[in-house]
Amino acid sequence: MRSLGGAYVAAARRREDLARVVRAELGDCAVFALGSGRSALTACLKAARIGEGDEVLLSSYTCLAVPTAVIAAGATPVYVDIDPDTLNVDADTTMAALTPRVRAVVVQHTLGKVAPIGPIADAARRRGILVIEDCSLAIGSRQGGRPVGALADAAIFSMELSKTLSCGWGGILVVHDAALAESMSALYAKLPEPDAWSAARDLWQTAISAWCHCPELFHRVGKYVLFLGFRIGLFRRSTPAPEYEGCISPGFLLKLGGAQAGLAARQWRDLPMVAAACEANARALRQALPALGLPTPGTPDDDEVSVAPRVSFLVGDRRDATAFFVARGIDLGEWFDGPLSPLPTSPLFNYQVARYPKAAGVAQHVVNVPCHNRMTEGDVAHVAEVLAAFVRERLGSAVHHLH
């Protein structure tokens, strides 16, 4: 039997291989593989010595995991409202929020749409503020030929099950700043490995979930298999329940396991092919949506390549829309329905919906359809047909304009 030390050496080699593949995509940078996207953000903040008494600026339209990572570092999350046409933060609003208490700003690229990172980064750097890209929902997106993840001091990527590239659970931190990379290397060397049971469970859940989410299987058997896996405890949730209250779970900061790192490296090698398929599927659906009168926030500009697993649009009655699509075999998503999703109750998150009316307005009406790389041309055509039927049969609940 291979010794525990040998297993750790093999895991380290797989993480090194993953780092080489990521650098091939993003250029010269330091790459660190961690157990989740949120732990990658926490590690980055800790390495930058950002903690108690410091504030980290975030989008008000995001997943709860992002402010959870800030809380785990000991800092306070603060938020800015979004541009409802892009689902990203507005550059002027963000720059106005760069107070002396802000030590870092996390710029999220939402569902493939590249955020206005350039002016924000310039303004932040003049104030000595760390700029971190959140590329979790935009792996493979580009602006002016440059990939997201290469546009700021650091970047985080999530490889959770719902993302464009997935190894089940996992996060990647990319660092372009030399001093921060040195500090992060020292922190990373002290992080523990995941235990063998957790690593094996995550790998099995990844494989089973990928099979279950095949379009032709999900509504027949896939969703029932997933339900059973969670019910009997074989699968784990991406966010443990205590974290919804800001309570950080033991083992929050871990290195990515060797098996997951090997799978992640294969995924990143396939990124050009995966990104091209996602972008082509999304482009086909975006061409159909405006013709049907459905507002489509986050449409890319001419110099952008937008890559995401889903395409968003707005409806008047989200519950009715969800029932309509599910009945026709399409999993209609609701990212983000909070607008901080799920909405927290703990004051640790420092979040009041009324402060962010634009994000709240979008969150009441946003839905999304899949455009991931596993979809065939027939799958995309089916989604387009159901969109057209939805507009014909549900005109009153189909169209919603925020302006």
C-alpha positions as CSV (number, residue, x, y, z in Angstrom):
1,M,0.0,0.0,0.0
2,R,1.3,3.4,-0.9
3,S,2.4,5.4,2.2
4,L,0.6,8.6,3.2
5,G,3.7,10.6,2.4
6,G,3.7,9.1,-1.1
7,A,0.1,10.1,-1.5
8,Y,0.9,13.7,-0.5
9,V,3.8,13.8,-3.0
10,A,1.6,12.6,-5.8
11,A,-1.1,15.2,-4.8
12,A,1.6,18.0,-4.9
13,R,2.7,16.9,-8.3
14,R,-0.9,17.0,-9.6
15,R,-1.3,20.5,-8.2
16,E,2.0,21.5,-9.9
17,D,0.7,20.1,-13.2
18,L,-2.6,22.1,-12.7
19,A,-0.6,25.3,-12.1
20,R,1.4,24.8,-15.3
21,V,-1.9,24.4,-17.3
22,V,-3.4,27.5,-15.7
23,R,-0.3,29.6,-16.4
24,A,-0.5,28.5,-20.1
25,E,-3.9,30.2,-20.2
26,L,-3.2,33.2,-18.0
27,G,0.5,33.9,-18.4
28,D,3.2,34.2,-15.8
29,C,1.6,34.1,-12.4
30,A,1.6,32.1,-9.1
31,V,-1.1,29.5,-8.9
32,F,-2.6,27.9,-5.8
33,A,-5.2,25.1,-5.7
34,L,-7.5,25.1,-2.8
35,G,-10.6,23.2,-1.6
36,S,-13.1,25.8,-2.8
37,G,-13.5,29.2,-4.5
38,R,-14.4,30.9,-1.3
39,S,-11.4,29.5,0.5
40,A,-9.2,30.7,-2.3
41,L,-10.6,34.3,-1.7
42,T,-10.1,33.9,2.1
43,A,-6.5,32.7,1.6
44,C,-5.8,35.7,-0.7
45,L,-7.1,38.2,1.9
46,K,-5.1,36.5,4.7
47,A,-2.0,36.5,2.6
48,A,-2.5,40.3,2.0
49,R,-2.9,40.7,5.8
50,I,-6.5,41.9,5.4
51,G,-8.6,41.2,8.5
52,E,-10.2,42.8,11.5
53,G,-11.1,46.4,11.0
54,D,-10.7,46.2,7.2
55,E,-13.4,46.3,4.6
56,V,-13.6,44.4,1.3
57,L,-15.8,45.8,-1.5
58,L,-18.1,43.4,-3.3
59,S,-20.9,43.3,-5.8
60,S,-24.4,43.4,-4.2
61,Y,-25.5,40.8,-6.7
62,T,-23.6,37.6,-5.9
63,C,-23.4,34.3,-4.1
64,L,-23.3,34.2,-0.3
65,A,-20.0,32.3,-0.6
66,V,-18.2,35.6,-1.5
67,P,-19.0,37.6,1.7
68,T,-18.5,34.4,3.7
69,A,-14.9,34.3,2.5
70,V,-14.5,37.9,3.6
71,I,-15.9,37.0,7.1
72,A,-13.6,34.0,7.3
73,A,-10.6,36.3,6.8
74,G,-11.9,38.5,9.7
75,A,-12.8,41.5,7.5
76,T,-16.1,43.2,6.9
77,P,-17.9,42.9,3.5
78,V,-19.4,46.0,2.0
79,Y,-21.3,46.2,-1.2
80,V,-22.0,48.4,-4.3
81,D,-25.1,48.3,-6.5
82,I,-25.0,46.9,-10.1
83,D,-25.7,48.1,-13.6
84,P,-28.9,46.0,-14.4
85,D,-27.9,45.9,-18.1
86,T,-24.6,44.1,-17.4
87,L,-25.3,42.4,-14.0
88,N,-21.8,43.7,-13.0
89,V,-20.8,46.6,-10.8
90,D,-20.7,50.1,-12.3
91,A,-17.2,51.5,-12.5
92,D,-18.1,55.0,-11.2
93,T,-20.2,53.7,-8.3
94,T,-17.4,51.3,-7.3
95,M,-14.7,54.0,-7.5
96,A,-16.8,56.3,-5.3
97,A,-17.0,53.6,-2.7
98,L,-13.2,53.2,-2.3
99,T,-13.0,54.7,1.2
100,P,-9.9,54.6,3.4
101,R,-11.3,51.6,5.2
102,V,-11.5,49.5,2.0
103,R,-8.4,47.3,1.7
104,A,-9.5,45.2,-1.2
105,V,-12.2,45.2,-4.0
106,V,-13.5,42.0,-5.5
107,V,-14.7,42.6,-9.1
108,Q,-17.1,39.8,-10.2
109,H,-17.5,38.9,-13.9
110,T,-21.2,37.9,-13.8
111,L,-22.3,35.0,-16.0
112,G,-19.6,35.5,-18.6
113,K,-19.9,39.3,-18.9
114,V,-16.6,41.0,-18.3
115,A,-16.8,43.7,-15.6
116,P,-15.2,47.2,-16.0
117,I,-12.0,46.0,-14.4
118,G,-9.6,48.5,-16.0
119,P,-10.8,51.8,-14.5
120,I,-11.6,50.2,-11.1
121,A,-8.1,48.6,-10.9
122,D,-6.4,51.9,-11.9
123,A,-8.4,53.8,-9.2
124,A,-7.8,51.2,-6.5
125,R,-4.1,50.8,-7.1
126,R,-3.6,54.6,-6.7
127,R,-5.0,54.1,-3.2
128,G,-3.0,51.0,-2.5
129,I,-6.1,48.8,-2.6
130,L,-5.8,45.2,-3.7
131,V,-7.9,44.2,-6.7
132,I,-9.2,40.7,-7.0
133,E,-11.1,39.3,-10.0
134,D,-13.9,36.8,-9.3
135,C,-13.9,34.7,-12.4
136,S,-16.0,31.9,-11.0
137,L,-18.9,32.5,-13.4
138,A,-16.7,33.5,-16.4
139,I,-14.0,31.0,-16.8
140,G,-12.8,31.4,-20.4
141,S,-14.2,34.9,-21.0
142,R,-12.0,37.5,-22.7
143,Q,-12.0,41.2,-23.4
144,G,-9.8,42.6,-26.2
145,G,-8.2,39.2,-26.5
146,R,-7.1,39.1,-22.8
147,P,-8.5,36.4,-20.5
148,V,-10.3,37.2,-17.3
149,G,-8.0,36.3,-14.4
150,A,-5.1,38.2,-16.0
151,L,-6.5,41.7,-15.5
152,A,-5.8,42.5,-11.8
153,D,-3.5,41.8,-8.9
154,A,-5.1,38.4,-8.2
155,A,-8.1,36.3,-9.3
156,I,-10.2,33.5,-8.0
157,F,-11.9,30.6,-9.9
158,S,-14.4,28.2,-8.6
159,M,-14.6,24.7,-10.0
160,E,-17.8,23.7,-8.1
161,L,-20.3,21.4,-9.8
162,S,-22.3,24.2,-11.5
163,K,-19.4,26.0,-13.1
164,T,-18.0,25.9,-16.6
165,L,-15.1,23.8,-15.6
166,S,-15.6,21.5,-12.6
167,C,-13.7,19.0,-10.5
168,G,-16.6,18.7,-8.1
169,W,-15.3,21.1,-5.5
170,G,-12.2,23.2,-5.8
171,G,-10.9,26.7,-6.1
172,I,-7.9,28.3,-7.8
173,L,-6.2,31.5,-6.7
174,V,-4.0,33.2,-9.3
175,V,-1.6,35.9,-8.1
176,H,0.1,38.4,-10.3
177,D,1.6,40.6,-7.6
178,A,5.1,39.4,-6.6
179,A,4.9,40.4,-2.9
180,L,1.5,38.9,-2.5
181,A,2.6,35.7,-4.2
182,E,5.5,35.3,-1.7
183,S,3.2,35.8,1.2
184,M,0.6,33.4,-0.2
185,S,3.3,30.7,-0.8
186,A,4.2,30.8,2.9
187,L,0.6,30.5,3.9
188,Y,-0.1,27.7,1.4
189,A,2.8,25.6,2.7
190,K,1.0,25.4,6.0
191,L,-2.4,24.4,4.7
192,P,-3.5,20.8,5.3
193,E,-4.5,18.2,2.8
194,P,-8.1,16.9,2.6
195,D,-8.7,13.6,4.3
196,A,-9.0,10.5,2.1
197,W,-12.7,10.0,2.7
198,S,-13.7,13.5,1.7
199,A,-11.5,13.4,-1.4
200,A,-13.0,10.1,-2.5
201,R,-16.6,11.3,-1.8
202,D,-16.1,14.5,-3.8
203,L,-14.7,12.6,-6.7
204,W,-17.6,10.1,-6.8
205,Q,-20.1,13.0,-6.5
206,T,-18.5,14.8,-9.4
207,A,-18.8,11.8,-11.6
208,I,-22.3,10.9,-10.7
209,S,-23.5,14.5,-10.9
210,A,-22.0,14.9,-14.4
211,W,-24.0,11.9,-15.5
212,C,-27.2,13.1,-13.8
213,H,-27.1,16.5,-15.4
214,C,-26.9,15.2,-19.0
215,P,-29.9,17.0,-20.6
216,E,-31.5,13.7,-21.7
217,L,-31.3,12.1,-18.3
218,F,-31.8,14.9,-15.7
219,H,-35.6,15.0,-15.6
220,R,-36.0,11.2,-16.2
221,V,-33.7,9.8,-13.5
222,G,-30.9,12.3,-12.8
223,K,-32.7,14.6,-10.3
224,Y,-33.9,11.6,-8.3
225,V,-30.4,10.1,-8.1
226,L,-29.1,13.5,-6.9
227,F,-32.0,13.8,-4.3
228,L,-31.2,10.4,-2.9
229,G,-27.4,11.1,-2.7
230,F,-28.0,14.2,-0.6
231,R,-30.7,12.5,1.4
232,I,-28.5,9.6,2.5
233,G,-25.5,11.8,3.1
234,L,-23.4,10.4,0.2
235,F,-23.2,13.9,-1.3
236,R,-22.4,17.1,0.4
237,R,-23.7,20.6,-0.1
238,S,-21.3,23.1,-1.6
239,T,-22.0,25.5,1.3
240,P,-22.4,23.9,4.8
241,A,-25.5,25.1,6.6
242,P,-23.6,27.0,9.4
243,E,-21.9,29.2,6.8
244,Y,-25.3,30.7,6.0
245,E,-25.1,32.4,9.5
246,G,-21.5,33.4,9.0
247,C,-20.1,30.5,11.1
248,I,-17.0,29.2,9.4
249,S,-16.7,25.4,9.2
250,P,-13.6,23.6,10.5
251,G,-11.2,22.8,7.7
252,F,-12.4,25.8,5.7
253,L,-8.8,26.3,4.3
254,L,-7.5,23.2,2.6
255,K,-5.3,22.4,-0.3
256,L,-7.1,20.8,-3.3
257,G,-6.8,17.0,-3.2
258,G,-4.7,15.2,-5.7
259,A,-7.5,13.4,-7.5
260,Q,-9.4,16.7,-7.8
261,A,-6.3,18.5,-9.0
262,G,-5.7,15.9,-11.7
263,L,-9.3,16.2,-12.9
264,A,-9.0,20.0,-12.8
265,A,-5.9,19.9,-14.9
266,R,-7.7,17.9,-17.6
267,Q,-10.5,20.4,-17.5
268,W,-8.2,23.4,-18.0
269,R,-6.5,21.7,-20.9
270,D,-9.9,21.4,-22.6
271,L,-10.8,25.0,-21.8
272,P,-10.5,26.3,-25.5
273,M,-12.9,23.5,-26.7
274,V,-15.3,24.0,-23.7
275,A,-15.3,27.7,-24.0
276,A,-16.0,27.7,-27.7
277,A,-18.9,25.3,-27.2
278,C,-20.4,27.4,-24.3
279,E,-19.9,30.7,-26.3
280,A,-21.6,29.3,-29.4
281,N,-24.5,27.9,-27.5
282,A,-25.0,31.2,-25.6
283,R,-24.7,33.2,-28.8
284,A,-27.5,31.1,-30.4
285,L,-29.8,31.7,-27.4
286,R,-29.0,35.4,-27.1
287,Q,-29.9,35.8,-30.8
288,A,-33.3,34.2,-30.0
289,L,-34.1,36.1,-26.8
290,P,-34.3,39.7,-28.1
291,A,-36.3,38.6,-31.1
292,L,-38.9,37.2,-28.6
293,G,-38.9,40.4,-26.6
294,L,-37.2,38.9,-23.6
295,P,-34.7,41.3,-21.9
296,T,-31.2,39.8,-21.8
297,P,-28.9,41.5,-19.3
298,G,-25.2,40.7,-19.6
299,T,-25.0,40.7,-23.4
300,P,-21.3,40.9,-24.4
301,D,-19.8,43.8,-26.3
302,D,-18.1,43.4,-29.7
303,D,-14.6,43.1,-28.1
304,E,-15.7,40.4,-25.6
305,V,-16.0,36.6,-25.6
306,S,-18.5,35.7,-23.0
307,V,-18.3,32.2,-21.5
308,A,-20.7,30.9,-18.9
309,P,-22.7,27.8,-18.2
310,R,-26.0,29.8,-18.4
311,V,-27.7,32.7,-20.2
312,S,-29.9,35.1,-18.2
313,F,-33.2,36.8,-19.1
314,L,-35.9,38.6,-17.3
315,V,-39.6,37.5,-16.7
316,G,-42.5,39.1,-15.0
317,D,-43.6,36.0,-13.1
318,R,-40.6,33.8,-12.2
319,R,-42.6,31.0,-10.5
320,D,-44.8,30.6,-13.6
321,A,-41.8,30.6,-15.9
322,T,-40.0,28.0,-13.8
323,A,-43.0,25.6,-13.9
324,F,-43.4,26.1,-17.6
325,F,-39.8,25.2,-18.4
326,V,-39.4,22.4,-16.0
327,A,-42.6,20.8,-17.4
328,R,-40.7,20.7,-20.8
329,G,-37.5,19.2,-19.5
330,I,-35.5,22.4,-19.0
331,D,-33.9,23.2,-15.7
332,L,-34.6,27.0,-15.3
333,G,-32.1,28.5,-12.9
334,E,-32.5,31.6,-10.7
335,W,-29.0,33.1,-10.2
336,F,-29.0,35.3,-8.1
337,D,-32.5,35.5,-6.5
338,G,-31.5,37.2,-3.3
339,P,-29.9,39.4,-4.7
340,L,-27.3,38.2,-2.3
341,S,-28.2,34.5,-2.6
342,P,-29.3,33.1,-0.3
343,L,-30.2,36.2,1.7
344,P,-28.4,36.1,5.0
345,T,-30.0,36.9,8.4
346,S,-26.8,37.4,10.3
347,P,-25.5,40.9,10.8
348,L,-22.0,39.6,10.1
349,F,-22.8,39.9,6.4
350,N,-23.6,43.6,6.7
351,Y,-26.3,43.4,4.0
352,Q,-29.5,45.3,3.6
353,V,-31.5,44.7,0.4
354,A,-33.0,48.2,0.4
355,R,-29.5,49.7,-0.1
356,Y,-29.2,48.0,-3.5
357,P,-32.4,48.7,-5.5
358,K,-30.9,47.8,-8.9
359,A,-29.6,44.4,-7.8
360,A,-32.9,43.8,-5.9
361,G,-34.9,44.7,-9.0
362,V,-33.0,42.2,-11.2
363,A,-33.2,39.5,-8.5
364,Q,-37.0,39.5,-8.5
365,H,-37.2,38.7,-12.2
366,V,-34.0,37.0,-13.4
367,V,-34.0,33.4,-14.6
368,N,-31.5,31.5,-16.8
369,V,-31.3,28.6,-19.2
370,P,-28.3,26.3,-19.7
371,C,-25.7,26.8,-22.5
372,H,-23.0,24.5,-21.2
373,N,-20.7,22.6,-23.4
374,R,-22.5,19.2,-23.0
375,M,-25.5,20.6,-24.9
376,T,-25.9,19.4,-28.5
377,E,-27.3,21.5,-31.3
378,G,-30.6,19.7,-30.7
379,D,-30.6,20.7,-27.1
380,V,-30.0,24.3,-27.9
381,A,-32.8,24.2,-30.5
382,H,-35.2,22.7,-28.0
383,V,-34.4,25.5,-25.5
384,A,-35.1,28.1,-28.2
385,E,-38.4,26.4,-29.1
386,V,-39.5,26.4,-25.5
387,L,-38.5,30.1,-25.2
388,A,-40.7,30.9,-28.2
389,A,-43.6,28.8,-26.8
390,F,-43.3,30.5,-23.4
391,V,-43.7,33.9,-25.0
392,R,-46.7,32.8,-27.1
393,E,-48.5,31.0,-24.2
394,R,-47.4,33.2,-21.2
395,L,-47.2,36.7,-22.7
396,G,-48.4,38.3,-19.4
397,S,-45.6,36.6,-17.4
398,A,-42.9,36.5,-20.0
399,V,-41.6,40.0,-20.5
400,H,-40.3,42.3,-17.9
401,H,-38.4,45.5,-18.4
402,L,-36.5,47.2,-15.5
403,H,-36.2,50.6,-17.2
